[in-house]
Amino acid sequence: MIETKIDDVIFKLQEEHDFGWLASLGRVFQVFDQQDSGNISFGVEKNGEKLFVKYAGAKTITFSGDPQDAIHQLKSAIPLYLELSHPSLIKLVDHFEVSSGYAAVFEWFDGETLHPHWSFPPPAKYNDPRSPFYRFKNLSVAQRLDALERIFSFHAYIEKNSFVAIDFYDGSLLYNFTKNEMKICDIDFYQRRPFFNTMGRLWGSSRFMSPEEVTLGAEIDGCTNVFNMGATAFALLGGERDRSFELWEAGDELYQIALKAVEPSRENRYESVSAFKLAWDSAVK
């Protein structure tokens, strides 16, 4: 294991890697090196402007795959951020190849991930007052409903544009506690429809996954994403996997809508994210 220092940050890699290209983007003030995707990310600042840089090509300490696969995946994700640009999604501003890998540059969003597993693994995520998830769950229901509106709006938008969410979970969410603003930060595995499960178990957290996301050959569509949205509602307003009404905080009408969304049988769910959101919005009003 190799310890690397760039400007004010220190991180570890499996082997040495050239990050000299980062200097042209600014001074590195933060590093995110605990992802298992094969990416390492940096916060950089230049002339008072902050950027978020996602990079593939280095052997991060939690990645067991081939860095070339991570490079290919990051390159493949670039069109998604361009085509699915939305107020709820972090904004891509540049992307380029360097001799040792590939970089995607985004506007900086001053938020905290709701699933920082490297800092607050369960059960700390749920009961440590410093945990972003704990702090989020202690916001008012109205604030959390506003955050969910941003999530649901984005997924209704991608559905309209013939895409489906893959690997969406609370680790894809950033929340700014000062501005009470939610952003989605990771859509790298989203797919254009039609899309079928060719893996058996797709990427993602089992806490948010529908039955078809673990079923080889199953179609992944808007109805699948209805389940994802319902699971998100239970994570942010209820007891996550414990979907009892006792742990739900937003009233019976929204509870029934969320419960229908996470029905194991597709035919019992809303047929699309837009239909789910229409019911949800009517209940919120």
C-alpha positions in Angstrom: 0.0 0.0 0.0 1.4 3.4 -1.1 0.7 6.6 0.8 0.3 9.6 -1.5 0.3 13.3 -0.7 -1.1 16.0 -3.0 -1.2 19.6 -1.6 -3.0 19.3 1.7 -4.4 15.8 1.4 -3.0 12.4 2.1 -4.5 9.1 0.8 -3.5 5.5 0.1 -3.4 3.5 -3.1 -2.4 0.0 -4.0 0.5 1.3 -6.1 2.0 4.6 -7.2 0.2 6.7 -9.7 0.8 10.0 -11.5 -1.5 12.8 -10.5 0.6 15.6 -11.9 -2.2 16.6 -14.2 -4.3 17.7 -11.3 -2.2 20.8 -10.7 -3.6 22.6 -13.7 -7.1 22.4 -12.2 -6.2 23.9 -8.9 -5.1 23.1 -5.3 -6.5 19.8 -3.9 -8.3 20.4 -0.6 -10.2 17.1 -0.3 -10.0 13.5 -1.4 -12.6 10.8 -1.6 -10.6 7.5 -1.8 -12.9 4.9 -0.3 -15.1 4.1 -3.2 -15.2 0.5 -4.5 -16.0 1.6 -8.1 -12.4 2.1 -9.1 -12.8 5.9 -9.0 -11.0 8.3 -6.8 -12.3 11.9 -6.5 -10.9 15.2 -5.5 -12.1 18.6 -4.4 -9.9 21.3 -6.1 -9.9 25.0 -5.9 -8.5 27.7 -8.2 -9.1 31.4 -8.1 -11.9 30.9 -5.6 -13.8 28.4 -7.7 -14.2 24.8 -6.5 -14.6 21.8 -8.7 -15.2 18.1 -8.1 -13.0 15.8 -10.1 -13.8 12.1 -10.6 -10.9 10.0 -11.9 -10.5 6.4 -13.1 -7.2 4.7 -13.7 -5.6 4.4 -10.3 -5.7 1.3 -8.1 -7.7 2.5 -5.1 -7.4 0.5 -1.9 -11.0 -0.8 -2.0 -11.0 -1.7 -5.7 -10.3 -5.3 -6.8 -11.0 -4.9 -10.5 -9.0 -3.8 -13.5 -8.5 0.0 -13.7 -9.1 -0.2 -17.5 -12.6 -1.3 -16.7 -13.1 1.7 -14.4 -11.8 3.9 -17.2 -14.2 2.5 -19.7 -17.1 2.8 -17.3 -16.4 6.5 -16.5 -16.0 7.3 -20.2 -19.3 5.6 -20.9 -21.0 7.7 -18.2 -20.1 11.0 -19.7 -23.1 11.1 -22.2 -25.5 10.4 -19.4 -24.5 13.5 -17.5 -24.8 15.6 -20.7 -28.1 14.2 -21.9 -29.8 14.0 -18.5 -28.7 17.4 -17.3 -31.2 18.5 -14.6 -31.3 20.9 -11.6 -31.3 17.8 -9.3 -28.1 16.4 -10.8 -24.5 17.6 -10.3 -23.3 19.4 -13.4 -20.6 18.1 -15.7 -18.3 20.9 -16.9 -15.4 19.0 -18.6 -14.0 15.6 -19.2 -10.7 14.5 -20.7 -8.1 11.7 -21.1 -4.7 11.8 -19.4 -1.8 9.5 -20.0 -2.7 7.3 -17.0 -6.5 7.4 -17.0 -9.7 9.5 -17.5 -11.2 12.5 -15.6 -14.6 14.0 -15.3 -14.9 17.5 -13.8 -18.1 18.7 -12.2 -19.3 21.9 -10.5 -18.7 21.7 -6.8 -21.7 21.1 -4.7 -21.2 21.7 -1.0 -23.1 18.7 0.3 -22.5 15.6 2.3 -23.3 12.0 1.2 -26.1 10.4 3.1 -24.2 7.1 3.0 -20.6 7.8 4.0 -19.9 4.1 4.8 -16.2 4.7 5.4 -16.8 7.2 8.1 -20.1 6.1 9.6 -20.7 2.4 8.9 -23.9 0.9 10.3 -24.9 1.2 13.1 -23.1 4.6 13.4 -24.9 5.8 10.3 -28.2 5.6 12.2 -27.3 6.7 15.7 -24.2 8.9 15.6 -25.3 12.6 15.7 -22.3 13.5 13.5 -23.6 11.2 10.7 -25.1 13.0 7.7 -27.9 10.4 7.5 -28.7 10.8 11.2 -28.8 14.6 10.8 -31.0 14.3 7.7 -33.5 12.1 9.5 -33.7 14.7 12.2 -34.8 17.4 9.7 -38.5 18.3 9.6 -40.8 16.1 7.5 -41.4 19.1 5.2 -37.7 19.5 4.5 -37.3 15.8 3.7 -40.4 15.9 1.5 -38.7 18.7 -0.5 -35.6 16.6 -0.8 -37.6 13.7 -2.1 -39.3 16.0 -4.6 -35.9 16.6 -6.2 -35.2 12.9 -6.4 -38.6 12.0 -7.8 -38.5 14.8 -10.3 -35.2 13.7 -11.7 -36.3 10.1 -12.1 -39.6 11.1 -13.7 -37.4 13.1 -16.1 -35.1 10.3 -17.0 -38.1 8.0 -17.5 -39.5 10.5 -20.0 -36.2 10.4 -21.8 -36.2 6.6 -22.0 -33.6 5.9 -19.3 -33.7 3.7 -16.2 -31.8 4.2 -12.9 -29.3 1.5 -12.0 -27.2 1.5 -8.8 -29.3 4.3 -7.2 -29.2 4.4 -3.4 -28.5 6.8 -0.6 -24.8 6.9 -1.5 -25.9 8.7 -4.7 -27.4 11.5 -2.6 -25.7 14.7 -1.4 -27.4 17.1 1.0 -26.4 20.7 1.8 -27.6 21.3 5.4 -27.1 25.0 5.1 -29.2 25.5 2.0 -31.5 22.5 2.6 -30.8 21.3 -0.9 -30.5 17.8 -2.3 -28.4 16.7 -5.3 -27.9 13.4 -7.1 -24.2 12.8 -7.6 -23.8 9.4 -9.3 -25.7 8.1 -12.4 -22.7 6.3 -13.9 -24.6 3.0 -14.4 -28.0 4.4 -15.6 -29.1 2.7 -18.9 -31.2 3.5 -21.9 -34.3 1.5 -22.3 -35.0 -1.3 -23.2 -32.6 -2.8 -20.6 -32.5 -6.3 -19.3 -30.7 -7.8 -16.3 -27.7 -9.8 -17.7 -25.9 -10.1 -14.4 -28.3 -11.8 -12.0 -27.6 -9.2 -9.3 -27.1 -5.8 -10.6 -25.0 -3.1 -9.1 -26.5 -1.3 -6.1 -27.6 -1.6 -2.5 -30.0 -4.4 -1.6 -31.8 -1.9 0.6 -33.1 -0.2 -2.5 -33.3 -3.1 -5.0 -36.5 -4.6 -6.6 -36.8 -8.3 -7.2 -36.1 -7.9 -10.9 -32.7 -6.3 -10.1 -31.6 -9.7 -8.8 -33.3 -11.8 -11.4 -31.4 -12.8 -14.5 -33.1 -11.8 -17.7 -35.7 -9.5 -16.1 -36.6 -6.2 -17.8 -35.5 -3.1 -15.9 -37.9 -0.3 -16.6 -40.0 2.5 -15.0 -41.8 0.0 -12.8 -38.5 -1.1 -11.4 -37.6 2.5 -10.6 -41.0 2.9 -8.9 -39.7 0.3 -6.4 -36.4 2.3 -6.1 -38.4 5.5 -5.3 -40.6 3.8 -2.8 -37.5 2.3 -1.1 -36.0 5.8 -1.0 -39.1 7.2 0.6 -38.9 4.5 3.3 -35.2 5.3 3.8 -35.7 9.0 4.3 -39.1 9.1 6.0 -39.4 5.7 7.6 -37.5 2.7 8.9 -35.7 1.8 5.7 -36.1 -2.0 5.4 -38.6 -2.0 8.3 -41.6 -0.7 6.4 -44.0 -0.7 9.3 -46.3 2.3 9.8 -44.9 2.8 13.3 -41.6 4.0 11.9 -43.2 6.1 9.1 -43.3 9.9 9.7 -45.4 11.3 6.9 -49.0 10.2 7.4 -51.1 7.4 6.2 -51.8 8.6 2.7 -48.2 8.9 1.7 -47.4 5.6 3.6 -49.9 3.7 1.4 -48.4 5.2 -1.8 -44.9 4.3 -0.7 -46.0 0.8 0.3 -47.6 0.2 -3.1 -44.4 1.3 -4.8 -42.3 -1.4 -3.0 -44.7 -4.3 -3.8 -42.6 -7.3 -4.7 -45.0 -8.1 -7.6 -44.7 -5.6 -10.4 -48.4 -5.8 -11.3 -49.2 -4.4 -7.8 -46.9 -1.3 -8.2 -47.5 1.9 -10.0 -46.7 1.3 -13.7 -44.3 4.2 -14.0 -42.4 6.8 -12.0 -44.6 9.5 -13.4 -47.7 7.7 -12.2 -46.1 7.2 -8.8 -45.2 10.9 -8.6 -48.6 12.0 -9.6 -50.1 10.1 -6.7 -47.4 11.3 -4.3 -47.8 14.9 -5.3 -51.5 14.8 -4.9 -51.1 13.4 -1.4 -48.5 16.0 -0.4 -50.8 18.8 -1.5 
